[in-house]
Structure formats: structure tokens, C-alpha cells
Amino acid sequence: MAEERILIVDDDPDVVEFCARILRLAGYQVKGTMSGLEAIEAVRRERFELVLTDIKMPGMDGLEMVRAIRQIDPSIVAVTMTGHGTMEMAVQALRMGTDDFVIKPFALDELKEVIASALAKERLQRENVRLRALIPLYELSKAFMSMTNLQELLQEIVQVSCQETGADRASLMLLSEDDETLTIQAAIGLSEEVIKTTATKLGEGIAGRVALQGEPLVLDSRSPPGEEFEKLMKLDQISSAICIPLTVRNELIGVLNLSKLGDESPPFTTGSVQLTSVLAGQAAIAIKNAYLFEEIQQAYSDLKRLDKLKSEFINVASHELRTPLAILLGYASLLEEQTTDTTRKYVLPIIQNALRLRKLLTDMLNLRYLEAGEMDLELEPVQFSEVVDAVLEDLGFLADEKGEVVMIEIGQDLPSIWADKGKLHLILSNLISNAIKFTPEGGEIAITALAEDDELTVAVRDTGVGIASEEYDRIFDRFYQVEDSLTRRHLGLGLGLSIVKELVELHQGRVWVESQTEEGSTFYFTISRHLVPQPQTD
């Protein structure tokens, strides 16, 4: 049973009770409140892992309440729900720091899935914190290497060095372009004047000598600095100091200086010195590569941001479109059954375009699940001919309208295979709908299947426009379309074949095409016959 505590906030007591009942049955500990102020007081008194809140409430709305709660507990997970949902409001909630949202009215499973997903993200973040505590050097190295701005990187190095060693003062000096002078580029505990005016020649002072000799130096009461540096340490009230060169493959980059102030400060430990040596090595590599990382990491950051916006859009679009689309299809199908032939010709375009919109939405959602690695196989024994019949039952009328002949060339003795029936249906739907779309009126489409020792090989052949050989590989890329996007005659997002490829590969198969322009195409795919369901575990 789950141990997470959830706070529900909604001014409608029926909603609070409904959500509480669902979540208690799911094993969560639940507390309900009916206003933002009550929720804030509850968070002050008790620990909650997640708050589920309505957005539109009298007085303090849900987003204002989340901001106030995060001031008390920054780690709390926030999920919003609203009956006035729009794409703009959902995106605004996400941008303001909420972790997920659900649109009223919602199904029982939908609420449980959103809550479970949000808590899973929070648990992952908590586990990351634990790992950082176990392997700090590894995490610090990743932090250094992920920074793209040199100045920010330098400041992070001195900040981390102080935190990890207990130093009161830190400075990072880099070798100047003349390779003879060290200047301070980042510091903690030093005045701006000292930072700007300090320049140390190699071989002079503590930092200059360490840089020249390439060996770390530890100064404290247990290792007297000598008369040369004793006055300097007393003048600056330094009780203990570490000075370590930053080098990469024997190339001097700079020097890292750490110091503790006041006679009461304990000296640096051996562990601190060892830790600082490792940090210095990591810092030197990070500094050396900072300029290259800046360009690469900026490009990666932009792609990641765009990918997140795309995922947010798909999530919002799916919530906003699925319900009205289902209602539209339901009523249109009802009209189609009850109207005369004269009226039916006006209803059929509504159904066809609603189905096309549903396919576009399904393609976007499947793409998101595939990218997130959230699509698993649910294997069962499948008779391939039954899947073909089911697909043609859905799409056959499209071929009939164009006068196309669809031939099924599958032997009666074709054995069943272990596969995910729903995903196999989706693979065939994409290939057959493409064949119908790109085959002119009166053309032919053939579906064949052959069972071999290791795999089932399926072919979907058409007499359509064909594909040039140089396009063979690219047509399986996401959003790629052979026709120009502004002049093309055939509609779609260009996702169908990329989804086919990834679903086939989930079945340990492969997909390819053979085609000639104006003579038609044949798409082949295989399904491994060695797939077996994994045993269930308690």
C-alpha cells in the first residue's frame, strides 16, 4: 500500500469526497480541505507529499495557494484540476510550477494515473538526492561538466569547494594569456578590490609557487608555512589553507585557493585535502572544455526546451480533444445509421474527417509514449488474419469510395504468433491507410503474410504513386513527408511510418520498402516468432 499523504483542496465538498474516496482506495493517506487558507495551515502542521487542488476557487485560487505552500515546503508535488479547462490555463499552470493537471470531469483511472505519475517523479528526485549524498564526487563532476558558461562554472567551483571543505574563503586563479601571471576569476570572501587588483607572477607568493612547482600545498599550525608566508597568513587571519594547481595532462590552467579564518577554526582534514585534489582535477577538465561545452550544451538545452513544450502541447491537446471528438463521432455515426441515402452523403464526410482527426491525435499520443519509453508490449496469442479483418472493417469504406480492390493473400494454415494485438492493429492501420491514400481510384492493394522459422513477414502492396529510392530511409523519420508541405495533395503529419517503425522494433522486427515511382510500393515488416510473455511477479 502507498504511504504518501495527499492534501485535496476544492470548494466543492462533493469533489473533495469523490477524490478522497478514489485515492484512499488506491492506498494513499488523504486529507481534504475546502479553501486555500485551510490548505496552507494544514501544510504548516503536517507533512504532505502531494497537493491536489482546484484552480478556480473563491478567495485564494489554486495557483496562488500552490505558491504559498511551496514557500513552506518547496518539495511538495502540486497537481491542479479544473472544470474550466482550456489549453492556455493548463499551460499556465505548468509554467507556474505545477507538476501535472487533470481536467474535470475525469475518470477514476485518469486521476490515479496522474497522481501516480507525479509522485513517481517526486520519488525519482528524492532518490537523486540520496545518490548525490552517496557519491558526491560523481555528482559534482556531472554538475561541473554540465555548465556552459565559463564564469558561472568558475563561481560554482569555488562555491562547491567551500561547501564541501568548510572553507571560509576561496579563490580560483587562472593563468593569463602570457602564461606568466595568475589572476582571480572567481572568489568567495574577498572584496571586489582584491579580486580586481590581485595578479601573481609564477613562482611568487603561495599561489605562484604552487603553480610553478605543480604540487599542492597545505598550510596550518601542523605544517608551519615558514617565515616567508607566516606574516601574510597572520595579516589575513588565516588559520589553515590549501593551495592546489589546476592541470590537464600536465598543462597548467590555474590555482584553487581555500582558507579558514580565525584561530578557533579547525584546520583542514586529510579528507578535505583529498577531496579538494579530486575537485581540482574535475574543475580543470571542466574549465578546459567549457567553451566547447557551451556551444553543445546550449543546442541541447534548446532542443530539450522545445521537446518539453511539444510534450506539454500534446498532453493538453489530448485532454481537450478526446472527449468532444468521441461525442462528435458518436452522434455522427448515429445519424449515419438513421438517415436516408440523400442525407447520408452529407454525414459521411463528417465521419471521415472526424476519423482522420482521431488518427492524427492518436499518432501524436503514440509518438509521445514512444519517446518517453512508456509503451510496453502486452503479448498474447494473435491470429494475424483476424487483425487484418479488423483493420479492413475500420478502413474498408475508404477503399470502397475510391473503387480500390483490397486483396488478402494469407494462407489458412498461417500459425498464430505472440504479439501485442493492439499495436499490431496500429501497424497495419497505418500501412493500409497509407496504401489507400496514395493509390489512385480503381487501384489495387494486396496484403500478404508468410511464416518462417524466426519471424512472420508481412507485405502491404499498392499500385500508388510510388517512392523514389533516395527517399527510402527518410520516409521513416518523424514528420518527414515526400511531398512539399505547402503543395502536397495528401494530408497528414508524417508520423505514421515512424510509429510503424518503432512499434515493429518493439516486436524485435524490422521494416523496409521497395518501390518505383508511378508504379506502386510494397512495405514489408517482420515480427519475431520468439517473443514470449514475461512471467508475472508478485
RODOMI-577546 format. One record per residue (C-alpha): residue number from 1; x, y, z. Coordinates in nm, 2 decimals. Layout:
<NUM, <X, Y, Z>>;
...
//
This chain:
<1, <0.00, 0.00, 0.00>>;
<2, <0.12, 0.35, -0.07>>;
<3, <0.23, 0.56, 0.22>>;
<4, <0.22, 0.90, 0.05>>;
<5, <0.00, 1.17, 0.21>>;
<6, <-0.22, 1.37, -0.02>>;
<7, <-0.40, 1.70, 0.05>>;
<8, <-0.71, 1.77, -0.15>>;
<9, <-0.83, 2.13, -0.19>>;
<10, <-1.16, 2.22, -0.36>>;
<11, <-1.45, 2.44, -0.26>>;
<12, <-1.70, 2.17, -0.36>>;
<13, <-1.73, 1.91, -0.08>>;
<14, <-1.86, 1.65, -0.32>>;
<15, <-1.54, 1.68, -0.53>>;
<16, <-1.33, 1.65, -0.22>>;
<17, <-1.51, 1.34, -0.11>>;
<18, <-1.50, 1.19, -0.45>>;
<19, <-1.13, 1.24, -0.49>>;
<20, <-1.06, 1.12, -0.14>>;
<21, <-1.25, 0.80, -0.19>>;
<22, <-1.07, 0.72, -0.51>>;
<23, <-0.72, 0.79, -0.36>>;
<24, <-0.79, 0.61, -0.04>>;
<25, <-0.89, 0.30, -0.24>>;
<26, <-0.56, 0.34, -0.42>>;
<27, <-0.38, 0.32, -0.08>>;
<28, <-0.30, 0.68, -0.02>>;
<29, <-0.35, 0.87, 0.31>>;
<30, <-0.58, 1.16, 0.23>>;
<31, <-0.69, 1.48, 0.40>>;
<32, <-0.94, 1.72, 0.25>>;
<33, <-0.98, 2.10, 0.28>>;
<34, <-1.22, 2.35, 0.11>>;
<35, <-1.01, 2.66, 0.08>>;
<36, <-0.66, 2.77, 0.01>>;
<37, <-0.61, 2.92, 0.35>>;
<38, <-0.71, 2.59, 0.52>>;
<39, <-0.47, 2.41, 0.30>>;
<40, <-0.18, 2.64, 0.39>>;
<41, <-0.25, 2.59, 0.76>>;
<42, <-0.26, 2.21, 0.71>>;
<43, <0.08, 2.22, 0.54>>;
<44, <0.22, 2.42, 0.83>>;
<45, <0.10, 2.15, 1.07>>;
<46, <0.15, 1.83, 0.87>>;
<47, <0.38, 1.68, 0.61>>;
<48, <0.22, 1.60, 0.26>>;
<49, <0.39, 1.46, -0.04>>;
<50, <0.13, 1.60, -0.28>>;
<51, <-0.15, 1.86, -0.30>>;
<52, <-0.44, 1.81, -0.55>>;
<53, <-0.61, 2.14, -0.59>>;
<54, <-0.88, 2.30, -0.79>>;
<55, <-0.77, 2.61, -0.98>>;
<56, <-1.08, 2.83, -0.97>>;
<57, <-1.18, 2.88, -0.60>>;
<58, <-1.33, 3.18, -0.42>>;
<59, <-1.08, 3.39, -0.23>>;
<60, <-0.73, 3.24, -0.30>>;
<61, <-0.72, 3.04, -0.62>>;
<62, <-0.53, 2.72, -0.66>>;
<63, <-0.22, 2.86, -0.82>>;
<64, <-0.18, 3.13, -0.55>>;
<65, <-0.22, 2.86, -0.29>>;
<66, <0.05, 2.64, -0.45>>;
<67, <0.29, 2.93, -0.45>>;
<68, <0.23, 2.99, -0.08>>;
<69, <0.26, 2.62, 0.01>>;
<70, <0.59, 2.60, -0.18>>;
<71, <0.72, 2.87, 0.05>>;
<72, <0.66, 2.63, 0.34>>;
<73, <0.76, 2.31, 0.17>>;
<74, <0.94, 2.35, -0.16>>;
<75, <0.94, 1.97, -0.23>>;
<76, <0.57, 1.92, -0.23>>;
<77, <0.42, 1.79, -0.55>>;
<78, <0.13, 2.00, -0.70>>;
<79, <-0.14, 1.87, -0.93>>;
<80, <-0.42, 2.10, -1.05>>;
<81, <-0.77, 2.01, -1.15>>;
<82, <-1.03, 2.24, -1.31>>;
<83, <-1.37, 2.22, -1.47>>;
<84, <-1.30, 2.53, -1.67>>;
<85, <-1.01, 2.38, -1.86>>;
<86, <-0.85, 2.55, -2.16>>;
<87, <-0.52, 2.48, -2.32>>;
<88, <-0.40, 2.82, -2.21>>;
<89, <-0.49, 2.77, -1.84>>;
<90, <-0.33, 2.42, -1.84>>;
<91, <-0.01, 2.55, -1.99>>;
<92, <-0.01, 2.85, -1.75>>;
<93, <-0.04, 2.61, -1.45>>;
<94, <0.26, 2.41, -1.57>>;
<95, <0.46, 2.71, -1.64>>;
<96, <0.39, 2.84, -1.29>>;
<97, <0.55, 2.53, -1.14>>;
<98, <0.27, 2.27, -1.10>>;
<99, <0.37, 1.92, -1.18>>;
<100, <0.07, 1.80, -1.37>>;
<101, <-0.30, 1.86, -1.42>>;
<102, <-0.63, 1.69, -1.48>>;
<103, <-0.95, 1.82, -1.64>>;
<104, <-1.29, 1.77, -1.48>>;
<105, <-1.48, 1.55, -1.53>>;
<106, <-1.22, 1.28, -1.51>>;
<107, <-1.23, 0.91, -1.49>>;
<108, <-1.12, 0.72, -1.19>>;
<109, <-0.82, 0.57, -1.36>>;
<110, <-0.72, 0.90, -1.51>>;
<111, <-0.69, 1.07, -1.17>>;
<112, <-0.50, 0.77, -1.02>>;
<113, <-0.26, 0.77, -1.32>>;
<114, <-0.19, 1.14, -1.29>>;
<115, <-0.13, 1.12, -0.91>>;
<116, <0.09, 0.81, -0.95>>;
<117, <0.30, 0.97, -1.23>>;
<118, <0.35, 1.29, -1.03>>;
<119, <0.46, 1.10, -0.72>>;
<120, <0.69, 0.88, -0.92>>;
<121, <0.86, 1.19, -1.05>>;
<122, <0.90, 1.32, -0.69>>;
<123, <1.04, 0.98, -0.57>>;
<124, <1.29, 0.99, -0.85>>;
<125, <1.40, 1.34, -0.75>>;
<126, <1.44, 1.22, -0.39>>;
<127, <1.64, 0.92, -0.50>>;
<128, <1.87, 1.15, -0.69>>;
<129, <1.93, 1.35, -0.37>>;
<130, <2.02, 1.03, -0.19>>;
<131, <2.26, 0.92, -0.47>>;
<132, <2.43, 1.26, -0.45>>;
<133, <2.49, 1.21, -0.09>>;
<134, <2.64, 0.86, -0.15>>;
<135, <2.86, 0.96, -0.44>>;
<136, <2.92, 1.33, -0.41>>;
<137, <3.23, 1.34, -0.63>>;
<138, <3.04, 1.18, -0.92>>;
<139, <2.76, 1.43, -0.89>>;
<140, <2.99, 1.72, -0.85>>;
<141, <3.17, 1.62, -1.16>>;
<142, <2.84, 1.60, -1.36>>;
<143, <2.75, 1.94, -1.23>>;
<144, <3.08, 2.09, -1.35>>;
<145, <3.06, 1.93, -1.68>>;
<146, <2.70, 2.03, -1.74>>;
<147, <2.77, 2.41, -1.71>>;
<148, <2.82, 2.60, -2.03>>;
<149, <2.91, 2.95, -1.91>>;
<150, <3.27, 2.98, -1.80>>;
<151, <3.21, 3.24, -1.54>>;
<152, <2.92, 3.05, -1.38>>;
<153, <3.14, 2.74, -1.38>>;
<154, <3.42, 2.91, -1.20>>;
<155, <3.19, 3.06, -0.94>>;
<156, <3.03, 2.71, -0.89>>;
<157, <3.37, 2.56, -0.84>>;
<158, <3.46, 2.80, -0.55>>;
<159, <3.11, 2.77, -0.41>>;
<160, <3.12, 2.38, -0.40>>;
<161, <3.48, 2.39, -0.27>>;
<162, <3.37, 2.60, 0.03>>;
<163, <3.06, 2.39, 0.10>>;
<164, <3.25, 2.05, 0.08>>;
<165, <3.55, 2.15, 0.28>>;
<166, <3.41, 2.41, 0.53>>;
<167, <3.64, 2.68, 0.40>>;
<168, <3.56, 3.04, 0.48>>;
<169, <3.73, 3.19, 0.18>>;
<170, <3.80, 3.06, -0.17>>;
<171, <3.95, 3.20, -0.49>>;
<172, <4.01, 3.05, -0.83>>;
<173, <4.30, 3.20, -1.03>>;
<174, <4.35, 3.13, -1.40>>;
<175, <4.67, 3.16, -1.60>>;
<176, <4.67, 3.47, -1.82>>;
<177, <4.73, 3.46, -2.19>>;
<178, <5.10, 3.55, -2.14>>;
<179, <5.13, 3.22, -1.93>>;
<180, <5.32, 3.42, -1.66>>;
<181, <5.05, 3.57, -1.44>>;
<182, <4.77, 3.43, -1.23>>;
<183, <4.46, 3.65, -1.18>>;
<184, <4.15, 3.59, -0.97>>;
<185, <3.85, 3.50, -1.18>>;
<186, <3.60, 3.38, -0.91>>;
<187, <3.61, 3.41, -0.53>>;
<188, <3.41, 3.39, -0.21>>;
<189, <3.50, 3.60, 0.10>>;
<190, <3.72, 3.85, -0.09>>;
<191, <3.65, 4.22, -0.17>>;
<192, <3.59, 4.33, -0.52>>;
<193, <3.91, 4.55, -0.50>>;
<194, <4.12, 4.25, -0.41>>;
<195, <3.97, 4.04, -0.68>>;
<196, <4.03, 4.31, -0.95>>;
<197, <4.39, 4.41, -0.84>>;
<198, <4.55, 4.08, -0.75>>;
<199, <4.80, 3.95, -1.01>>;
<200, <5.06, 3.69, -0.91>>;
<201, <5.36, 3.61, -1.11>>;
<202, <5.46, 3.24, -1.15>>;
<203, <5.70, 3.15, -0.87>>;
<204, <5.59, 3.44, -0.65>>;
<205, <5.37, 3.41, -0.34>>;
<206, <5.19, 3.09, -0.23>>;
<207, <4.98, 3.06, -0.55>>;
<208, <5.27, 3.14, -0.78>>;
<209, <5.50, 2.88, -0.62>>;
<210, <5.23, 2.61, -0.63>>;
<211, <5.16, 2.69, -0.99>>;
<212, <5.52, 2.67, -1.09>>;
<213, <5.60, 2.35, -0.89>>;
<214, <5.28, 2.18, -0.98>>;
<215, <5.24, 2.04, -0.63>>;
<216, <4.96, 2.11, -0.38>>;
<217, <5.05, 2.30, -0.06>>;
<218, <4.87, 2.27, 0.28>>;
<219, <4.95, 2.54, 0.55>>;
<220, <4.84, 2.53, 0.91>>;
<221, <4.98, 2.50, 1.26>>;
<222, <5.08, 2.14, 1.20>>;
<223, <5.27, 2.23, 0.89>>;
<224, <5.43, 2.57, 0.95>>;
<225, <5.43, 2.80, 0.64>>;
<226, <5.78, 2.93, 0.71>>;
<227, <5.87, 3.29, 0.78>>;
<228, <5.80, 3.40, 0.42>>;
<229, <5.43, 3.32, 0.44>>;
<230, <5.37, 3.34, 0.82>>;
<231, <5.32, 3.72, 0.82>>;
<232, <5.09, 3.70, 0.52>>;
<233, <4.87, 3.44, 0.69>>;
<234, <4.86, 3.64, 1.02>>;
<235, <4.77, 3.96, 0.83>>;
<236, <4.48, 3.79, 0.66>>;
<237, <4.39, 3.60, 0.98>>;
<238, <4.43, 3.27, 0.80>>;
<239, <4.45, 2.97, 1.03>>;
<240, <4.46, 2.70, 0.77>>;
<241, <4.50, 2.70, 0.39>>;
<242, <4.50, 2.47, 0.09>>;
<243, <4.65, 2.57, -0.25>>;
<244, <4.62, 2.32, -0.54>>;
<245, <4.72, 2.36, -0.90>>;
<246, <4.47, 2.30, -1.18>>;
<247, <4.62, 2.10, -1.45>>;
<248, <4.51, 1.89, -1.75>>;
<249, <4.76, 1.65, -1.89>>;
<250, <5.04, 1.84, -1.73>>;
<251, <4.92, 2.17, -1.87>>;
<252, <4.87, 2.44, -1.61>>;
<253, <4.52, 2.60, -1.61>>;
<254, <4.53, 2.79, -1.28>>;
<255, <4.53, 2.75, -0.90>>;
<256, <4.25, 2.69, -0.64>>;
<257, <4.30, 2.85, -0.30>>;
<258, <4.10, 2.77, 0.01>>;
<259, <4.14, 2.91, 0.36>>;
<260, <3.99, 2.91, 0.70>>;
<261, <3.98, 3.22, 0.91>>;
<262, <4.03, 3.28, 1.29>>;
<263, <4.22, 3.08, 1.55>>;
<264, <3.91, 2.89, 1.66>>;
<265, <3.85, 2.73, 1.31>>;
<266, <3.97, 2.37, 1.30>>;
<267, <4.23, 2.30, 1.03>>;
<268, <4.15, 2.13, 0.71>>;
<269, <4.14, 1.75, 0.75>>;
<270, <4.32, 1.50, 0.53>>;
<271, <3.99, 1.41, 0.38>>;
<272, <3.93, 1.77, 0.29>>;
<273, <4.27, 1.79, 0.11>>;
<274, <4.20, 1.47, -0.08>>;
<275, <3.85, 1.59, -0.17>>;
<276, <3.99, 1.92, -0.29>>;
<277, <4.25, 1.75, -0.50>>;
<278, <3.98, 1.55, -0.68>>;
<279, <3.77, 1.86, -0.72>>;
<280, <4.06, 2.04, -0.86>>;
<281, <4.11, 1.77, -1.12>>;
<282, <3.75, 1.78, -1.22>>;
<283, <3.74, 2.16, -1.23>>;
<284, <4.05, 2.18, -1.45>>;
<285, <3.89, 1.94, -1.71>>;
<286, <3.56, 2.13, -1.70>>;
<287, <3.73, 2.47, -1.75>>;
<288, <3.94, 2.34, -2.03>>;
<289, <3.63, 2.21, -2.21>>;
<290, <3.39, 2.49, -2.11>>;
<291, <3.39, 2.68, -2.45>>;
<292, <3.31, 2.36, -2.64>>;
<293, <3.05, 2.26, -2.39>>;
<294, <2.89, 2.60, -2.40>>;
<295, <2.80, 2.56, -2.77>>;
<296, <2.69, 2.19, -2.74>>;
<297, <2.50, 2.23, -2.42>>;
<298, <2.32, 2.54, -2.55>>;
<299, <2.20, 2.35, -2.85>>;
<300, <2.09, 2.06, -2.63>>;
<301, <1.91, 2.29, -2.39>>;
<302, <1.72, 2.45, -2.67>>;
<303, <1.61, 2.11, -2.81>>;
<304, <1.51, 1.99, -2.46>>;
<305, <1.30, 2.30, -2.40>>;
<306, <1.13, 2.26, -2.74>>;
<307, <1.07, 1.89, -2.66>>;
<308, <0.91, 1.98, -2.33>>;
<309, <0.68, 2.23, -2.49>>;
<310, <0.59, 1.98, -2.75>>;
<311, <0.50, 1.72, -2.48>>;
<312, <0.30, 1.98, -2.29>>;
<313, <0.11, 2.07, -2.61>>;
<314, <0.03, 1.70, -2.69>>;
<315, <-0.08, 1.64, -2.33>>;
<316, <-0.31, 1.94, -2.33>>;
<317, <-0.44, 1.87, -2.68>>;
<318, <-0.52, 1.51, -2.60>>;
<319, <-0.72, 1.62, -2.29>>;
<320, <-0.90, 1.89, -2.48>>;
<321, <-0.98, 1.70, -2.80>>;
<322, <-1.05, 1.34, -2.70>>;
<323, <-1.39, 1.40, -2.53>>;
<324, <-1.55, 1.63, -2.79>>;
<325, <-1.42, 1.41, -3.07>>;
<326, <-1.57, 1.10, -2.92>>;
<327, <-1.91, 1.28, -2.89>>;
<328, <-1.88, 1.40, -3.25>>;
<329, <-1.81, 1.05, -3.38>>;
<330, <-2.09, 0.90, -3.17>>;
<331, <-2.36, 1.13, -3.29>>;
<332, <-2.24, 1.13, -3.65>>;
<333, <-2.24, 0.75, -3.65>>;
<334, <-2.59, 0.75, -3.51>>;
<335, <-2.71, 1.00, -3.78>>;
<336, <-2.55, 0.79, -4.05>>;
<337, <-2.74, 0.48, -3.93>>;
<338, <-3.08, 0.66, -3.91>>;
<339, <-3.07, 0.89, -4.22>>;
<340, <-3.18, 0.84, -4.58>>;
<341, <-2.93, 0.79, -4.86>>;
<342, <-2.97, 1.15, -4.96>>;
<343, <-2.87, 1.28, -4.62>>;
<344, <-2.61, 1.01, -4.56>>;
<345, <-2.38, 1.16, -4.82>>;
<346, <-2.35, 1.47, -4.61>>;
<347, <-2.29, 1.28, -4.29>>;
<348, <-2.02, 1.05, -4.43>>;
<349, <-1.77, 1.34, -4.48>>;
<350, <-1.82, 1.43, -4.11>>;
<351, <-1.74, 1.08, -4.00>>;
<352, <-1.44, 1.05, -4.24>>;
<353, <-1.28, 1.38, -4.12>>;
<354, <-1.35, 1.30, -3.76>>;
<355, <-1.17, 0.97, -3.81>>;
<356, <-0.88, 1.15, -3.97>>;
<357, <-0.87, 1.39, -3.68>>;
<358, <-0.87, 1.09, -3.44>>;
<359, <-0.59, 0.93, -3.63>>;
<360, <-0.38, 1.25, -3.61>>;
<361, <-0.44, 1.27, -3.23>>;
<362, <-0.36, 0.90, -3.18>>;
<363, <-0.04, 0.94, -3.38>>;
<364, <0.07, 1.24, -3.16>>;
<365, <-0.01, 1.05, -2.84>>;
<366, <0.17, 0.73, -2.96>>;
<367, <0.47, 0.94, -3.06>>;
<368, <0.48, 1.09, -2.71>>;
<369, <0.46, 0.75, -2.54>>;
<370, <0.73, 0.60, -2.76>>;
<371, <0.96, 0.89, -2.70>>;
<372, <0.91, 0.87, -2.32>>;
<373, <0.97, 0.49, -2.33>>;
<374, <0.62, 0.44, -2.18>>;
<375, <0.49, 0.19, -2.44>>;
<376, <0.53, -0.17, -2.35>>;
<377, <0.42, -0.49, -2.53>>;
<378, <0.12, -0.68, -2.39>>;
<379, <0.18, -1.01, -2.56>>;
<380, <-0.10, -1.26, -2.63>>;
<381, <-0.15, -1.53, -2.90>>;
<382, <-0.27, -1.34, -3.21>>;
<383, <-0.42, -1.48, -3.53>>;
<384, <-0.29, -1.24, -3.80>>;
<385, <-0.59, -1.28, -4.03>>;
<386, <-0.82, -1.16, -3.75>>;
<387, <-0.61, -0.84, -3.72>>;
<388, <-0.63, -0.78, -4.09>>;
<389, <-1.01, -0.83, -4.09>>;
<390, <-1.04, -0.58, -3.80>>;
<391, <-0.84, -0.32, -3.98>>;
<392, <-1.03, -0.35, -4.30>>;
<393, <-1.36, -0.33, -4.11>>;
<394, <-1.24, 0.02, -3.99>>;
<395, <-1.08, 0.13, -4.32>>;
<396, <-1.25, -0.07, -4.59>>;
<397, <-1.51, 0.20, -4.67>>;
<398, <-1.23, 0.44, -4.76>>;
<399, <-1.11, 0.19, -5.03>>;
<400, <-1.47, 0.13, -5.14>>;
<401, <-1.52, 0.50, -5.20>>;
<402, <-1.22, 0.51, -5.43>>;
<403, <-1.32, 0.19, -5.61>>;
<404, <-1.00, 0.02, -5.49>>;
<405, <-0.97, -0.35, -5.47>>;
<406, <-0.82, -0.49, -5.15>>;
<407, <-0.69, -0.85, -5.18>>;
<408, <-0.59, -1.06, -4.87>>;
<409, <-0.34, -1.33, -4.96>>;
<410, <-0.30, -1.51, -4.64>>;
<411, <-0.30, -1.89, -4.61>>;
<412, <-0.54, -2.07, -4.39>>;
<413, <-0.26, -2.26, -4.22>>;
<414, <-0.08, -1.94, -4.10>>;
<415, <0.01, -2.01, -3.74>>;
<416, <-0.07, -1.77, -3.46>>;
<417, <0.21, -1.56, -3.31>>;
<418, <0.28, -1.40, -2.98>>;
<419, <0.23, -1.02, -3.03>>;
<420, <0.06, -0.71, -2.89>>;
<421, <-0.27, -0.72, -3.08>>;
<422, <-0.35, -0.36, -3.04>>;
<423, <-0.01, -0.24, -3.16>>;
<424, <-0.01, -0.49, -3.45>>;
<425, <-0.35, -0.34, -3.54>>;
<426, <-0.20, 0.01, -3.53>>;
<427, <0.10, -0.10, -3.75>>;
<428, <-0.14, -0.24, -4.02>>;
<429, <-0.38, 0.05, -3.99>>;
<430, <-0.10, 0.30, -4.07>>;
<431, <0.03, 0.09, -4.37>>;
<432, <-0.31, 0.01, -4.52>>;
<433, <-0.44, 0.37, -4.47>>;
<434, <-0.13, 0.50, -4.65>>;
<435, <-0.18, 0.25, -4.93>>;
<436, <-0.54, 0.36, -4.97>>;
<437, <-0.44, 0.73, -4.95>>;
<438, <-0.16, 0.71, -5.21>>;
<439, <-0.33, 0.47, -5.45>>;
<440, <-0.54, 0.63, -5.73>>;
<441, <-0.91, 0.54, -5.79>>;
<442, <-0.95, 0.19, -5.92>>;
<443, <-0.61, 0.07, -5.80>>;
<444, <-0.53, -0.24, -5.61>>;
<445, <-0.40, -0.32, -5.26>>;
<446, <-0.27, -0.66, -5.15>>;
<447, <-0.19, -0.79, -4.80>>;
<448, <0.03, -1.10, -4.77>>;
<449, <0.19, -1.28, -4.48>>;
<450, <0.44, -1.56, -4.46>>;
<451, <0.55, -1.75, -4.15>>;
<452, <0.92, -1.85, -4.14>>;
<453, <1.12, -2.02, -3.87>>;
<454, <1.22, -1.70, -3.69>>;
<455, <0.97, -1.44, -3.79>>;
<456, <0.64, -1.35, -3.96>>;
<457, <0.69, -1.14, -4.27>>;
<458, <0.40, -0.92, -4.38>>;
<459, <0.38, -0.72, -4.70>>;
<460, <0.13, -0.44, -4.79>>;
<461, <0.15, -0.37, -5.17>>;
<462, <-0.02, -0.09, -5.36>>;
<463, <-0.04, 0.04, -5.71>>;
<464, <0.00, 0.40, -5.60>>;
<465, <0.23, 0.69, -5.68>>;
<466, <0.55, 0.51, -5.56>>;
<467, <0.85, 0.65, -5.38>>;
<468, <1.19, 0.75, -5.52>>;
<469, <1.48, 0.53, -5.40>>;
<470, <1.66, 0.82, -5.23>>;
<471, <1.36, 0.87, -5.00>>;
<472, <1.35, 0.51, -4.87>>;
<473, <1.53, 0.58, -4.54>>;
<474, <1.39, 0.92, -4.48>>;
<475, <1.02, 0.83, -4.50>>;
<476, <1.05, 0.65, -4.16>>;
<477, <1.17, 0.98, -4.00>>;
<478, <0.93, 1.16, -3.78>>;
<479, <0.73, 1.44, -3.95>>;
<480, <0.90, 1.37, -4.29>>;
<481, <0.68, 1.38, -4.60>>;
<482, <0.78, 1.32, -4.95>>;
<483, <0.55, 1.59, -5.08>>;
<484, <0.62, 1.96, -5.02>>;
<485, <0.43, 2.07, -4.71>>;
<486, <0.27, 2.37, -4.89>>;
<487, <0.17, 2.20, -5.21>>;
<488, <0.11, 1.84, -5.11>>;
<489, <-0.22, 1.67, -5.20>>;
<490, <-0.22, 1.41, -4.93>>;
<491, <-0.28, 1.52, -4.58>>;
<492, <-0.12, 1.41, -4.25>>;
<493, <0.15, 1.48, -4.00>>;
<494, <0.41, 1.24, -4.14>>;
<495, <0.41, 1.04, -3.82>>;
<496, <0.25, 0.71, -3.93>>;
<497, <0.56, 0.54, -4.08>>;
<498, <0.78, 0.65, -3.79>>;
<499, <0.53, 0.50, -3.55>>;
<500, <0.52, 0.18, -3.76>>;
<501, <0.90, 0.15, -3.74>>;
<502, <0.92, 0.19, -3.36>>;
<503, <0.63, -0.05, -3.30>>;
<504, <0.78, -0.31, -3.53>>;
<505, <1.11, -0.27, -3.35>>;
<506, <0.93, -0.32, -3.02>>;
<507, <0.84, -0.66, -3.16>>;
<508, <1.20, -0.73, -3.24>>;
<509, <1.13, -0.69, -3.61>>;
<510, <1.23, -0.46, -3.90>>;
<511, <1.05, -0.26, -4.16>>;
<512, <1.15, -0.16, -4.52>>;
<513, <1.01, -0.05, -4.85>>;
<514, <1.05, -0.15, -5.22>>;
<515, <0.91, 0.10, -5.47>>;
<516, <0.92, 0.26, -5.81>>;
<517, <0.77, 0.60, -5.88>>;
<518, <0.43, 0.58, -6.05>>;
<519, <0.43, 0.20, -6.02>>;
<520, <0.34, 0.15, -5.66>>;
<521, <0.51, 0.05, -5.33>>;
<522, <0.54, -0.26, -5.11>>;
<523, <0.60, -0.21, -4.74>>;
<524, <0.74, -0.51, -4.56>>;
<525, <0.77, -0.57, -4.18>>;
<526, <0.86, -0.86, -3.97>>;
<527, <0.75, -0.98, -3.62>>;
<528, <0.98, -1.21, -3.42>>;
<529, <0.83, -1.55, -3.35>>;
<530, <1.05, -1.58, -3.04>>;
<531, <0.85, -1.33, -2.84>>;
<532, <0.72, -1.48, -2.52>>;
<533, <0.53, -1.30, -2.23>>;
<534, <0.73, -1.23, -1.92>>;
<535, <0.62, -1.43, -1.61>>;
<536, <0.41, -1.23, -1.37>>;
<537, <0.58, -1.14, -1.04>>;
<538, <0.41, -1.05, -0.71>>;
//
